[in-house]
Amino acid sequence: MREERSTARSTNNAAAIMVARGSRAALLSILAAASYYVAWPVQAFDTTLHDIVTALHNADPSHPLNLSGRNLRFFDLSGLDFKHADLAGANLLGADLTDANLSHVNLSGASLDRAIIVRTNFMDADLSGASLFTPVAYLSLEKARAEAPNFTGANFSGARIVAHFSQTSFRGANFTNAQMQWKRRDQLKTPERTQISWSDLSGATFTAANLENIMITSCNLSNADFSRASLAHADLSDSNMTRAKLDRADIDGTLFNGVEGLASVHR
């Protein structure tokens, strides 16, 4: 037990040094190490990176590549154009998707937990029922717009999301029935909180979504639909909610400090 603790401590120290250097390869190593220490199941890769690159090169959007259910954990898929591929149920835990084009891709039920999604294009992608637990969306502490992924028009219905996003486009995205809070098993600890700031969520749909304790601050929420959503103890401060909908939404303890357009909100 003492040796395991010592090994874990050494791994964590090494990981901290590598992160400081800002290396994507280092991030992948850290995520792989983390998978060992939290006892994620170890499975052999059932597809090689060469297979994927070759298949995508030969693929045509009119005949999408079928990668549904594939185990792509920790694969370096950066810069690849997935050409409308089917990745339903795929395991992309810790995968590097930097600069990848996943627009119009079927990612329903896929796991993107701890995936690196810097500048990744998810425009109009189907992420229904997908899991996005603490993905890495930025390589710098400034969270620059140039590093942000693009989720314009993406479908997150029923997805489970715990993440931090800034200067990101979710314009017209669908979050119906999405779960955007993760409750720890240890009830004495504060639940993980999704935070979205300075982002475009105009026209997004949050019908019946669980947004308890979420922070959506300084965002464009104009024409967003929060009907029947749970916004209990959420923080929407300094956002633009012009013509947004809050029909039958739970706003117990919700913060609306500095919100623009409240008078036009439909309740």
KAKA-V36222 format. One record per pair of residues at least 24 apart in sequence whose C-alpha atoms are under 6 Angstrom apart, sorted by the first residue. I is the first residue (numbers start at 1). J is the second residue. If there is no record, write none. Layout:
BEGIN
I,J ; I,J
END
This chain:
BEGIN
31,94 ; 45,71 ; 118,147 ; 118,148 ; 118,149 ; 119,147 ; 119,148 ; 119,149 ; 120,149 ; 121,149 ; 121,150 ; 122,150 ; 122,151 ; 123,151 ; 123,152 ; 123,153 ; 123,154 ; 124,153 ; 124,154 ; 125,154 ; 126,155 ; 127,155 ; 127,156 ; 128,155 ; 128,156 ; 128,157 ; 128,158 ; 128,159 ; 129,158 ; 129,159 ; 130,159 ; 131,159 ; 131,160 ; 132,161 ; 133,161 ; 133,162 ; 134,162 ; 134,163 ; 162,194 ; 163,194 ; 164,194 ; 164,195 ; 164,196 ; 165,196 ; 166,196 ; 166,197 ; 166,198 ; 166,199 ; 167,198 ; 167,199 ; 168,199 ; 169,199 ; 169,200 ; 170,200 ; 170,201 ; 171,200 ; 171,201 ; 171,202 ; 171,204 ; 172,203 ; 172,204 ; 173,204 ; 174,204 ; 174,205 ; 175,205 ; 175,206 ; 176,206 ; 176,207 ; 176,208 ; 176,209 ; 177,208 ; 177,209 ; 178,209 ; 179,210 ; 180,210 ; 180,211
END
